[in-house]
Amino acid sequence: MSSEGYSVGAVAKIAKVTVRTLHHYDEIGLLSPAGRTRTGYRRYQDADLDRLQQILFYRELGFPLEEIAAILDDDSVSPSEHLRRQHRLLTDRIRHLQDLATAVEHAMEARRMGIQLSPEEKFEIFGEGYQEEWEQEAEQRWGDTAAWAESQRRTGGYDKADWQRIQTEMADLNTRLVEALAAGEPADGAAATDLAEAHRQHIYQNFYDCTFTIHRGLAGLYVSDPRWTTTYENLAPGLAQWLHDAILANADRHEKA
């Protein structure tokens, strides 16, 4: 800094504020430069820049100019106490912004999947094996389809009770599938195809218009995607293939009818 101090233009550039802002601060007595040139131009000293830094800090946190002036002009508060206060205010702001970010993330998750549930509720309802990555994969695979749009529209209005009902219905259907497999029912028999139709109707009633073509596609996933296969094999060995065959047989009997 030269012995004459900083010009108003230099300070504006350093602090990234406008010259008009500095003029206003001077006019209201919030930041008056320590000196002036012989021709009346403002000249700021290092102490003025320190005060400007304090002003901009409190402005960033939303303090009105009148309150900032009262804070900075309080001679009972030492520079160290100002720093401690600023640290506390920043910590509170960071915590608040983190809370906001978390809330936005949850809203994004709910909008993406169409489920108005917290992450904890998702794991509670869908089980420990639930993985949020599946939602992203589903959107990438089917996001541009009418079925996906319909599913998003319908599930967007579901609450926790709706999802618990759906899970209960699915658990009951899975039990019936396991029992039919254990009883030796052939996959193309009446009992198996009736259960396959119940499976299709469960999707139709709760998510989207599950046509027989779509249902065939889902059946293919049950034997080609290890995650789906494992889901059904954990219920009963051989169930994934049996359900796949039953779904195809059910589609065939309806399409031939």
C-alpha positions as CSV (number, residue, x, y, z in Angstrom):
1,M,0.0,0.0,0.0
2,S,1.3,3.5,-0.8
3,S,1.5,6.1,1.9
4,E,-1.7,7.7,0.5
5,G,-3.7,4.5,1.0
6,Y,-6.1,2.7,-1.3
7,S,-8.4,4.5,-3.7
8,V,-12.1,3.6,-3.7
9,G,-11.7,1.8,-7.0
10,A,-8.9,-0.3,-5.6
11,V,-10.9,-1.2,-2.5
12,A,-13.9,-2.1,-4.6
13,K,-11.7,-4.4,-6.7
14,I,-10.1,-6.1,-3.7
15,A,-13.3,-6.6,-1.8
16,K,-15.4,-7.5,-4.9
17,V,-18.0,-4.8,-4.2
18,T,-19.1,-1.9,-6.2
19,V,-17.8,1.7,-5.8
20,R,-21.4,2.7,-5.3
21,T,-21.6,0.3,-2.3
22,L,-18.6,1.9,-0.7
23,H,-20.0,5.4,-1.3
24,H,-23.2,4.3,0.4
25,Y,-21.3,2.8,3.4
26,D,-19.5,6.1,3.7
27,E,-22.7,8.2,3.5
28,I,-24.4,6.2,6.3
29,G,-21.3,6.3,8.5
30,L,-20.8,2.5,8.4
31,L,-17.4,2.7,6.7
32,S,-15.8,6.1,6.3
33,P,-12.3,6.1,4.9
34,A,-9.5,7.3,7.2
35,G,-8.3,10.0,4.8
36,R,-8.9,11.9,1.6
37,T,-6.7,13.4,-1.0
38,R,-6.3,17.2,-1.4
39,T,-8.9,17.0,-4.1
40,G,-11.4,15.2,-1.9
41,Y,-11.0,11.6,-3.1
42,R,-11.5,8.9,-0.6
43,R,-8.4,7.0,0.7
44,Y,-8.7,3.8,2.7
45,Q,-6.2,2.4,5.1
46,D,-5.6,-1.2,6.2
47,A,-7.8,-0.7,9.2
48,D,-10.6,0.4,6.9
49,L,-10.2,-2.8,4.9
50,D,-10.4,-4.8,8.1
51,R,-13.6,-3.1,9.0
52,L,-15.0,-3.7,5.5
53,Q,-14.1,-7.4,5.8
54,Q,-16.2,-7.5,9.0
55,I,-19.1,-5.7,7.4
56,L,-19.2,-8.1,4.4
57,F,-19.0,-11.1,6.7
58,Y,-22.1,-9.9,8.7
59,R,-23.9,-9.0,5.4
60,E,-23.3,-12.5,4.1
61,L,-25.1,-13.8,7.2
62,G,-28.0,-11.6,6.6
63,F,-27.5,-8.9,9.2
64,P,-29.0,-5.5,8.4
65,L,-26.6,-2.6,8.1
66,E,-27.8,-0.8,11.2
67,E,-27.2,-3.9,13.3
68,I,-23.7,-4.4,11.8
69,A,-22.8,-0.8,12.7
70,A,-24.0,-1.4,16.3
71,I,-21.9,-4.6,16.5
72,L,-18.7,-3.1,15.1
73,D,-19.0,0.1,17.1
74,D,-19.4,-1.7,20.4
75,D,-16.1,-0.9,22.2
76,S,-16.8,-3.5,24.8
77,V,-16.3,-6.3,22.3
78,S,-12.6,-7.1,21.6
79,P,-11.4,-8.3,18.2
80,S,-10.9,-11.8,19.7
81,E,-14.5,-11.9,20.8
82,H,-15.6,-10.8,17.4
83,L,-13.8,-13.7,15.9
84,R,-15.3,-16.2,18.4
85,R,-18.8,-14.8,17.5
86,Q,-18.1,-15.1,13.8
87,H,-16.9,-18.7,14.3
88,R,-20.1,-19.6,16.1
89,L,-22.3,-17.9,13.5
90,L,-20.5,-19.7,10.7
91,T,-20.8,-23.0,12.5
92,D,-24.5,-22.5,12.9
93,R,-24.9,-21.5,9.2
94,I,-22.9,-24.5,8.1
95,R,-25.1,-26.8,10.2
96,H,-28.3,-25.1,8.8
97,L,-27.1,-25.5,5.2
98,Q,-26.2,-29.1,5.8
99,D,-29.7,-29.7,7.1
100,L,-31.1,-28.0,4.0
101,A,-28.9,-30.1,1.7
102,T,-30.1,-33.3,3.4
103,A,-33.7,-32.2,3.1
104,V,-33.2,-31.5,-0.6
105,E,-31.5,-34.9,-1.2
106,H,-34.4,-36.7,0.5
107,A,-36.9,-34.7,-1.7
108,M,-34.9,-35.6,-4.8
109,E,-34.9,-39.3,-3.8
110,A,-38.7,-39.2,-3.1
111,R,-39.3,-37.5,-6.5
112,R,-37.1,-39.9,-8.4
113,M,-38.7,-43.0,-7.0
114,G,-42.1,-41.6,-6.4
115,I,-42.0,-42.7,-2.8
116,Q,-42.7,-40.2,0.0
117,L,-40.6,-42.1,2.5
118,S,-37.5,-41.4,4.5
119,P,-34.4,-43.6,3.9
120,E,-35.1,-45.3,7.2
121,E,-38.6,-46.1,6.2
122,K,-37.5,-47.5,2.9
123,F,-35.2,-50.0,4.7
124,E,-37.9,-50.7,7.2
125,I,-40.5,-51.5,4.6
126,F,-38.4,-53.1,1.8
127,G,-36.0,-55.0,4.0
128,E,-32.3,-55.0,4.7
129,G,-31.5,-56.1,1.2
130,Y,-32.9,-52.9,-0.3
131,Q,-30.4,-50.8,-2.2
132,E,-31.1,-47.2,-3.3
133,E,-29.0,-47.7,-6.4
134,W,-31.8,-49.9,-7.8
135,E,-33.9,-46.7,-8.1
136,Q,-31.4,-45.0,-10.3
137,E,-30.9,-48.2,-12.4
138,A,-34.7,-48.5,-12.9
139,E,-35.0,-44.9,-14.0
140,Q,-32.1,-45.3,-16.4
141,R,-33.6,-48.5,-17.9
142,W,-37.3,-47.5,-18.1
143,G,-37.4,-43.8,-17.4
144,D,-38.6,-42.9,-20.9
145,T,-41.4,-45.5,-21.0
146,A,-45.1,-44.9,-20.4
147,A,-45.1,-47.6,-17.7
148,W,-42.5,-45.7,-15.7
149,A,-44.4,-42.4,-16.0
150,E,-47.6,-44.1,-14.8
151,S,-45.8,-45.7,-11.9
152,Q,-44.3,-42.4,-10.9
153,R,-47.6,-40.7,-11.0
154,R,-49.4,-43.4,-9.0
155,T,-46.7,-44.1,-6.4
156,G,-46.1,-40.3,-5.9
157,G,-49.3,-40.3,-3.8
158,Y,-48.5,-43.3,-1.7
159,D,-47.6,-43.0,2.0
160,K,-46.0,-45.4,4.4
161,A,-49.2,-47.3,5.0
162,D,-49.7,-47.8,1.3
163,W,-46.3,-49.3,0.9
164,Q,-46.7,-51.5,3.9
165,R,-50.0,-52.8,2.4
166,I,-48.2,-53.5,-0.9
167,Q,-45.4,-55.3,0.8
168,T,-47.8,-57.4,2.8
169,E,-49.7,-58.4,-0.4
170,M,-46.5,-59.3,-2.1
171,A,-45.3,-61.4,0.9
172,D,-48.6,-63.3,0.8
173,L,-48.3,-63.9,-2.9
174,N,-44.7,-65.1,-2.5
175,T,-45.9,-67.6,0.2
176,R,-48.5,-69.0,-2.2
177,L,-45.8,-69.3,-4.9
178,V,-43.5,-71.2,-2.6
179,E,-46.3,-73.5,-1.5
180,A,-47.3,-74.3,-5.1
181,L,-43.7,-75.1,-6.0
182,A,-43.4,-77.3,-3.0
183,A,-46.6,-79.1,-3.9
184,G,-45.2,-80.0,-7.3
185,E,-47.6,-77.9,-9.3
186,P,-46.3,-77.7,-12.9
187,A,-45.4,-74.3,-14.1
188,D,-47.8,-74.5,-17.0
189,G,-50.7,-75.8,-14.9
190,A,-53.8,-74.0,-13.8
191,A,-52.6,-73.3,-10.2
192,A,-49.2,-71.9,-11.4
193,T,-50.7,-69.7,-14.1
194,D,-53.4,-68.4,-11.8
195,L,-50.6,-67.3,-9.4
196,A,-48.7,-65.8,-12.3
197,E,-51.8,-63.8,-13.2
198,A,-52.2,-62.7,-9.6
199,H,-48.6,-61.5,-9.8
200,R,-49.4,-59.5,-12.9
201,Q,-52.5,-58.0,-11.3
202,H,-50.5,-57.0,-8.3
203,I,-48.3,-54.9,-10.5
204,Y,-51.3,-53.6,-12.5
205,Q,-53.3,-52.5,-9.5
206,N,-50.4,-50.8,-7.7
207,F,-48.0,-49.5,-10.3
208,Y,-48.8,-49.5,-14.0
209,D,-50.6,-51.3,-16.8
210,C,-48.5,-54.5,-16.8
211,T,-49.3,-56.0,-20.2
212,F,-48.5,-59.6,-20.9
213,T,-45.6,-58.4,-23.0
214,I,-44.2,-56.4,-20.1
215,H,-44.8,-59.3,-17.8
216,R,-42.8,-61.6,-20.1
217,G,-40.0,-59.1,-19.9
218,L,-40.1,-59.1,-16.1
219,A,-40.0,-62.9,-16.2
220,G,-36.8,-62.7,-18.2
221,L,-35.2,-60.6,-15.5
222,Y,-36.0,-63.2,-12.9
223,V,-33.7,-65.7,-14.5
224,S,-31.2,-63.3,-16.2
225,D,-30.5,-60.8,-13.5
226,P,-28.6,-62.4,-10.5
227,R,-30.2,-60.0,-8.1
228,W,-33.7,-61.0,-9.0
229,T,-32.8,-64.7,-9.3
230,T,-31.3,-64.5,-5.8
231,T,-34.4,-62.9,-4.4
232,Y,-36.6,-65.8,-5.5
233,E,-34.1,-68.5,-4.9
234,N,-33.8,-67.3,-1.3
235,L,-37.5,-68.0,-1.0
236,A,-37.2,-71.4,-2.4
237,P,-34.7,-73.1,-4.7
238,G,-35.9,-73.3,-8.2
239,L,-38.6,-70.6,-7.7
240,A,-37.1,-68.1,-10.1
241,Q,-37.2,-70.5,-13.1
242,W,-40.6,-71.8,-12.0
243,L,-42.2,-68.3,-11.8
244,H,-40.5,-67.4,-15.1
245,D,-42.1,-70.4,-16.8
246,A,-45.5,-69.8,-15.1
247,I,-45.6,-66.2,-16.3
248,L,-44.9,-67.2,-19.9
249,A,-47.5,-70.0,-19.7
250,N,-50.0,-67.5,-18.3
251,A,-49.3,-65.0,-21.1
252,D,-49.6,-67.8,-23.7
253,R,-53.0,-68.9,-22.4
254,H,-54.4,-65.4,-22.4
255,E,-53.1,-64.5,-25.8
256,K,-54.5,-67.7,-27.3
257,A,-57.9,-67.2,-25.7
